[in-house]
Amino acid sequence: MTAGLKNNADRVARRGLDEAFVTKFDADRQAATARNNEQEKLKADLKAKTAQLDATLAELDKGLAEARKIVKLDFPQGQWREFGIEDKR
């Protein structure tokens, strides 16, 4: 679009698309492209962090399951609440 507007500057200028408009239009296009590239990088970074978080939460869940099992085996049911376990049995 920018190249076409520049190549036909005389004809489009009659309709209000002067050189200032074309310059601003091109600058806006470049800014939009740069922001889009930045957004795509942030999306990729977010996906990587989400994968790290998921892995950490999976490890945490495994540790919690193991701790609950040990508490239930080694402590009477009356003490389970002390460990945050609300199970009846």
Phi, psi and omega in degrees: 000313182300315181298317179297318178296320180292320181292334181242040185302319182297316183288319183281337179296329178296337181259009175100001179264074182280183183298323179297319178297313182296319179297314179295318179301315180293320179295319178297320178297317179295319178296318179296319178296316179296317180293323177296317178298318178296318180297318179296322177295317179296323176298317179296318178297320179296317179298319179295316179294323178296319178296319177297316179298316179300318179295318179295318179294324177297317177296319179298317178299318178297317179295320179296317179298318179294316180296318178299318181298316181295315181299316182294329180280323189262347184236148176292155184304327180298335181267353183300325181299329179301331181262005180083017180262119183260002183300149175274325176187000000 
